Amino acid sequence: MNKILIIQTAFIGDVILATPLIEKLHDYYPDSKIDFLLRKGNEGLFIDHPKLNNVVIWDKKKQKYLGILKIVKQIRAEKYDLVVNLQRFAASGFMTMLSNGKQRIGFDKNPFSFSFTEKVKHQIGNGLHETVRNLKLIRQLTDQKYYRPKLYPRLEDENKINSLKVNDYVCIAPTSVWFTKQFPENKWLELIEKIDSATTIYLLGAPSDFDAAEEIKRKSNRDNLRNLCGELGFLASAALMRDAKMNYVNDSAPMHMASAVNAPTTAIYCSTLPSFGFGPLSTNSYVVEVDEKLSCRPCGLHGLKECPLKHYNCAQNINSDQIPLP
């Protein structure tokens, strides 16, 4: 097998949860060239990745459909022996169908799965982690051994954060793309109040998260809390999380980033459930969720832009005493 393409064009966390396939395929086919197709904006996860040959970038926001045709042309020219599609939506299925890959593997829920040479059943809620579901795609080509997600911070990423690691510190990633996945500001402030005053706190996130983090910083009235949103790339953030005393995250991308460097993790679940199969994988990890059974929870698989019932009890009713301190 000379050339392999892995396709995952969803969000940051989904790409990270696809990395076990890179690790496993590289181990089984060490002489193969492995490429990865992802959406523009996520390529920072794979800068100088030691086991990838090339990263193919699809700009979904700019000329989406014309871009698909350009990507298909690029894929066909590579003459892949194997194309593995982890996405369950039409665009990636269309690319896979037209890829000319000798073997084309994907999930049965993809609308174009009829064109795959092999399709695998995808089930959520049966206790399997998403990484296990993903690895099932290549089981026939490898074996049943489990592989963890993995990211590779570079030396320059390590150098960028060295000055931040002078004292004991924790990281908090306070936001999420989805409102109902996001622990509320007042709850983060309750947690921050309980963290030892000698422990430095770093707030992590994208540039778009800066204002929300800045508001937490302002209201915390804490001198050793620093807002790093927008300052660090994916790999530098992962390196910082790796050596933290604890990382406090929502059910979102930073949780998977922590898993990929085996960083200590406390994952706070609001509207979603750990049983969906997207939980933390670090050796030292905790899951925190509301104790009471709410008839409205979960309100969706991926979270919503607002609480449908306006009370947001799945988050507000989490007691800060449930959250382990570093």
MIVEX-506297 format. One line per 5 residues: number of its first residue (from 0); their letters; for each residue z, x, y of C-alpha. Coordinates in nm, 3 decimals. Example, Ala and Ser with C-alpha at 12.3 -4.5 7.8 and 13.67 -1.06 7.14 Angstrom:
2
0) as) 0.780:1.230:-0.450; 0.714:1.367:-0.106 .
***
This chain:
326
0) mnkil) 0.000:0.000:0.000; -0.127:0.181:0.308; -0.070:-0.061:0.596; 0.192:-0.333:0.650; 0.236:-0.578:0.938 .
5) iiqta) 0.557:-0.772:1.003; 0.529:-1.070:1.241; 0.825:-1.216:1.431; 0.735:-1.352:1.773; 1.054:-1.550:1.842 .
10) figdv) 1.359:-1.444:2.043; 1.550:-1.113:2.053; 1.800:-1.212:1.787; 1.526:-1.323:1.549; 1.354:-0.987:1.583 .
15) ilatp) 1.679:-0.805:1.506; 1.731:-1.022:1.198; 1.384:-0.915:1.081; 1.474:-0.544:1.081; 1.604:-0.544:0.720 .
20) liekl) 1.240:-0.582:0.616; 1.148:-0.266:0.803; 1.426:-0.077:0.625; 1.345:-0.208:0.280; 0.968:-0.178:0.298 .
25) hdyyp) 1.002:0.176:0.430; 1.227:0.268:0.137; 0.992:0.115:-0.120; 0.666:0.229:0.039; 0.761:0.546:0.230 .
30) dskid) 0.399:0.651:0.280; 0.292:0.318:0.427; 0.237:0.264:0.797; 0.450:-0.029:0.911; 0.359:-0.218:1.229 .
35) fllrk) 0.557:-0.496:1.396; 0.413:-0.782:1.602; 0.650:-0.937:1.858; 0.648:-1.121:2.190; 0.632:-0.930:2.517 .
40) gnegl) 0.981:-0.850:2.641; 1.127:-0.764:2.302; 0.951:-0.431:2.251; 1.252:-0.246:2.397; 1.428:-0.298:2.064 .
45) fidhp) 1.188:-0.060:1.894; 1.135:0.228:2.137; 1.077:0.545:1.930; 1.175:0.359:1.612; 1.170:0.619:1.332 .
50) klnnv) 1.029:0.383:1.068; 0.762:0.199:1.263; 0.408:0.318:1.317; 0.317:0.080:1.597; 0.451:-0.219:1.790 .
55) viwdk) 0.195:-0.490:1.867; 0.286:-0.695:2.175; 0.179:-1.056:2.231; 0.223:-1.186:2.584; 0.303:-1.551:2.511 .
60) kkqky) 0.340:-1.642:2.878; 0.011:-1.496:2.998; -0.314:-1.625:2.851; -0.126:-1.752:2.547; -0.422:-1.880:2.347 .
65) lgilk) -0.673:-1.621:2.462; -0.402:-1.367:2.380; -0.384:-1.499:2.024; -0.755:-1.433:1.977; -0.717:-1.080:2.113 .
70) ivkqi) -0.425:-1.014:1.879; -0.620:-1.152:1.583; -0.908:-0.917:1.662; -0.665:-0.626:1.683; -0.497:-0.720:1.355 .
75) raeky) -0.823:-0.764:1.165; -0.939:-0.419:1.274; -0.633:-0.260:1.107; -0.720:-0.403:0.761; -0.359:-0.455:0.654 .
80) dlvvn) -0.272:-0.453:0.287; 0.027:-0.675:0.355; 0.108:-0.920:0.635; 0.460:-1.069:0.631; 0.515:-1.356:0.874 .
85) lqrfa) 0.878:-1.450:0.944; 0.792:-1.712:1.205; 0.768:-2.078:1.105; 0.546:-2.197:1.389; 0.173:-2.248:1.418 .
90) asgfm) 0.068:-1.956:1.640; 0.197:-1.687:1.406; 0.062:-1.878:1.106; -0.280:-1.888:1.267; -0.265:-1.512:1.323 .
95) tmlsn) -0.162:-1.458:0.962; -0.439:-1.681:0.828; -0.705:-1.490:1.021; -0.551:-1.145:0.971; -0.770:-1.056:0.672 .
100) gkqri) -0.456:-0.913:0.511; -0.497:-0.864:0.139; -0.154:-1.021:0.086; -0.025:-1.278:0.336; 0.333:-1.393:0.288 .
105) gfdkn) 0.532:-1.643:0.491; 0.762:-1.944:0.484; 0.648:-2.280:0.352; 0.746:-2.454:0.679; 0.469:-2.276:0.869 .
110) pfsfs) 0.182:-2.522:0.937; -0.068:-2.260:0.815; 0.124:-2.172:0.498; -0.160:-2.323:0.294; -0.359:-2.009:0.379 .
115) ftekv) -0.091:-1.762:0.266; -0.131:-1.584:-0.065; 0.241:-1.648:-0.120; 0.480:-1.886:0.053; 0.858:-1.892:0.022 .
120) khqig) 1.090:-2.187:0.072; 1.304:-2.171:0.386; 1.630:-2.370:0.386; 1.900:-2.379:0.651; 2.252:-2.495:0.573 .
125) nglhe) 2.277:-2.377:0.213; 2.508:-2.085:0.293; 2.243:-1.812:0.301; 2.227:-1.579:0.597; 1.895:-1.560:0.779 .
130) tvrnl) 1.858:-1.195:0.676; 1.876:-1.303:0.311; 1.618:-1.573:0.372; 1.392:-1.317:0.537; 1.431:-1.064:0.257 .
135) klirq) 1.320:-1.328:0.007; 0.972:-1.291:0.151; 0.936:-0.943:0.000; 1.148:-0.985:-0.312; 0.844:-0.983:-0.541 .
140) ltdqk) 0.732:-0.655:-0.387; 1.074:-0.488:-0.397; 1.393:-0.622:-0.558; 1.700:-0.831:-0.475; 1.899:-0.554:-0.305 .
145) yyrpk) 2.037:-0.652:0.035; 1.956:-0.456:0.351; 2.139:-0.487:0.683; 1.982:-0.523:1.028; 1.948:-0.189:1.201 .
150) lyprl) 1.862:-0.059:1.547; 1.817:0.304:1.649; 1.958:0.398:1.991; 1.796:0.716:2.118; 1.964:1.026:2.259 .
155) edenk) 1.875:0.912:2.610; 2.044:0.577:2.541; 2.356:0.760:2.426; 2.348:0.983:2.733; 2.317:0.681:2.962 .
160) inslk) 2.641:0.527:2.837; 2.852:0.841:2.779; 3.018:0.814:3.118; 3.122:0.455:3.035; 3.319:0.559:2.727 .
165) vndyv) 3.600:0.753:2.898; 3.870:0.493:2.824; 3.925:0.224:2.562; 3.690:-0.063:2.640; 3.564:-0.399:2.520 .
170) ciapt) 3.229:-0.564:2.584; 3.177:-0.929:2.667; 2.833:-1.090:2.662; 2.927:-1.414:2.841; 2.595:-1.600:2.862 .
175) svwft) 2.329:-1.756:2.641; 1.981:-1.895:2.688; 2.125:-2.226:2.566; 2.411:-2.381:2.764; 2.580:-2.540:2.461 .
180) kqfpe) 2.601:-2.203:2.288; 2.777:-2.048:2.585; 3.155:-2.011:2.605; 3.249:-2.153:2.948; 3.347:-1.936:3.241 .
185) nkwle) 3.704:-2.068:3.250; 3.749:-1.978:2.884; 3.623:-1.624:2.935; 3.868:-1.588:3.220; 4.154:-1.699:2.992 .
190) lieki) 4.055:-1.430:2.742; 4.018:-1.160:3.008; 4.368:-1.242:3.134; 4.508:-1.163:2.788; 4.331:-0.830:2.736 .
195) dsatt) 4.555:-0.531:2.806; 4.522:-0.419:3.168; 4.452:-0.060:3.059; 4.142:-0.165:2.865; 3.813:-0.150:3.053 .
200) iyllg) 3.590:-0.456:3.024; 3.210:-0.441:3.043; 3.003:-0.756:3.092; 2.663:-0.727:2.924; 2.344:-0.925:2.964 .
205) apsdf) 1.998:-0.943:3.114; 1.920:-0.926:3.488; 1.912:-1.307:3.486; 2.276:-1.307:3.371; 2.399:-1.097:3.662 .
210) daaee) 2.513:-1.382:3.889; 2.710:-1.559:3.616; 2.878:-1.231:3.518; 2.948:-1.148:3.881; 3.127:-1.478:3.924 .
215) ikrks) 3.349:-1.398:3.624; 3.418:-1.056:3.772; 3.511:-1.206:4.110; 3.743:-1.466:3.964; 3.910:-1.224:3.722 .
220) nrdnl) 4.042:-1.012:4.010; 4.044:-0.715:3.773; 3.963:-0.364:3.895; 3.850:-0.226:3.560; 3.594:-0.497:3.486 .
225) rnlcg) 3.234:-0.394:3.545; 2.923:-0.609:3.550; 2.646:-0.421:3.365; 2.401:-0.711:3.337; 2.053:-0.577:3.395 .
230) elgfl) 2.161:-0.212:3.398; 2.120:-0.127:3.031; 1.828:-0.172:2.794; 1.866:-0.319:2.447; 1.930:0.013:2.273 .
235) asaal) 2.176:0.146:2.531; 2.364:-0.185:2.514; 2.378:-0.160:2.136; 2.513:0.196:2.158; 2.782:0.085:2.401 .
240) mrdak) 2.881:-0.206:2.177; 2.899:0.019:1.872; 3.194:0.217:2.007; 3.383:-0.068:2.175; 3.725:-0.174:2.053 .
245) mnyvn) 3.579:-0.525:2.030; 3.269:-0.715:2.136; 3.305:-1.078:2.238; 2.981:-1.272:2.206; 2.832:-1.620:2.177 .
250) dsapm) 2.606:-1.730:1.892; 2.319:-1.542:2.055; 2.128:-1.213:2.065; 2.420:-0.979:2.150; 2.591:-1.088:1.827 .
255) hmasa) 2.291:-0.970:1.626; 2.272:-0.653:1.834; 2.631:-0.578:1.736; 2.548:-0.643:1.370; 2.259:-0.396:1.390 .
260) vnapt) 2.495:-0.110:1.482; 2.792:-0.241:1.278; 3.000:-0.291:1.592; 3.330:-0.485:1.586; 3.246:-0.844:1.673 .
265) taiyc) 3.418:-1.167:1.764; 3.157:-1.443:1.765; 3.248:-1.764:1.945; 3.066:-2.073:1.820; 3.046:-2.377:2.044 .
270) stlps) 2.780:-2.637:1.956; 2.628:-2.454:1.659; 2.772:-2.372:1.317; 2.813:-2.042:1.128; 2.685:-2.222:0.817 .
275) fgfgp) 2.337:-2.227:0.970; 2.318:-1.866:0.851; 2.306:-1.667:1.176; 2.660:-1.530:1.179; 2.791:-1.179:1.249 .
280) lstns) 2.737:-0.915:0.981; 2.954:-0.629:1.104; 3.223:-0.499:0.872; 3.486:-0.586:1.134; 3.389:-0.934:1.249 .
285) yvvev) 3.552:-1.265:1.329; 3.422:-1.616:1.385; 3.598:-1.847:1.630; 3.524:-2.218:1.656; 3.701:-2.540:1.750 .
290) dekls) 3.964:-2.646:1.495; 3.906:-3.019:1.515; 3.615:-3.191:1.345; 3.387:-3.330:1.612; 3.142:-3.602:1.516 .
295) crpcg) 2.896:-3.466:1.773; 2.897:-3.110:1.639; 2.648:-2.966:1.574; 2.423:-3.131:1.829; 2.130:-2.910:1.733 .
300) lhglk) 2.022:-2.600:1.545; 1.952:-2.380:1.848; 2.173:-2.530:2.118; 2.083:-2.753:2.413; 2.051:-2.719:2.789 .
305) ecplk) 2.351:-2.947:2.841; 2.615:-3.133:2.642; 2.466:-3.474:2.549; 2.809:-3.637:2.583; 2.902:-3.442:2.899 .
310) hynca) 3.247:-3.334:2.771; 3.154:-3.008:2.592; 3.462:-3.035:2.370; 3.315:-2.796:2.113; 3.378:-2.518:2.368 .
315) qnins) 3.655:-2.648:2.593; 3.880:-2.732:2.297; 3.877:-2.378:2.161; 4.222:-2.232:2.220; 4.220:-1.879:2.360 .
320) dqipl) 4.499:-1.798:2.113; 4.238:-1.829:1.836; 4.052:-1.526:1.973; 4.173:-1.189:1.835; 4.267:-0.933:2.095 .
325) p) 4.141:-0.574:2.065 .
***
